[in-house]
Amino acid sequence: MTQTMTVDELKQFLARDFPQVGEQFSIKSLTQNGILIELIVKNEHLRPGGTVSGPTMFALADIGVYLAILSRIGPKALAVTTNCSIDFMRKPAADKNLIADVKLLKLGRVLAVGDVLITSDGDDRPVARATLTYSIPPE
C-alpha cells in the first residue's frame, strides 16, 4: 500500500482537525501495512481497579485505523467507523502507555478494514484486539 501522508503530516492533521484528542496519541511509525501508534496513558484514562478503561482502548484502536487509512488516501476527515469488534484479553498496566499495532487488511474505494493489536509498553502480551471497518467518503 502506497503512503500519501507522512508521520509529520498526520500529526499536523490531528492537531488541526482533532485538537481535542491529538495530544493523547503519539505516532511511532508508518509500517508496510499500517501504523504503530501510542496512547499516552494519563489519570483520565484509568478506571477503578488500576487499569486503563475499555473506552480508552477503543479510542486507541479507532484512531489507529483512522490514521492508517489516511496515511494511504490522504486527509479525508469524513472517513467514519461503520463497525467495530473488540476483545479485551487482559488488564493493561495503569502506569504504562498503550501501543497499537494497526494493520490494514483491506483498503478499497468505499470501505477499509483494519486489525489492531494493543499491548502495554514493554510487554508483548496483547491486552486487546480489535477489528474495525471504515466508510471512505466518495471523491
Steps between C-alpha positions, in 0.01 A plus 500: 500500500639836400530774759370846416539665843813498715512471878548879525204566270281267709605682818416836341163365385416379853607831655294700251185286463486310829676716762282348774679163466818567306715548809403159639667303222852467368553360152803274526536397136327409179539135411468311173133420568399747769623709789646472849338745741534561874243625749657711773313361802389766748280495808194585286539166316489287814209322659462356851717197556816659361455437130441686175132526410338312212383821328860624506621182329218532245609860430859383442386230256264740323748784455767248399295359212385849402858626475617188318229560239580871467869421461400317178214712362583849625324734745135399465355611832158353422610134492291339774487180702216273390580195712725396787559179685739505795621223728644599837752229590681608814530794734737763361750659738375836626851644512600407143406655168303286257641408158272420206637307204252568220487300179273590211346180370302665219509846352237540232328796339216518755596263785814431701554227759773511763624267771653639821708327765540704821774435756632677808836663431778252578272194505434303180187329638189650337254681724243547223438420135258686276373489144350816355328583172502855364290663233706720270319805360463524121721745312 
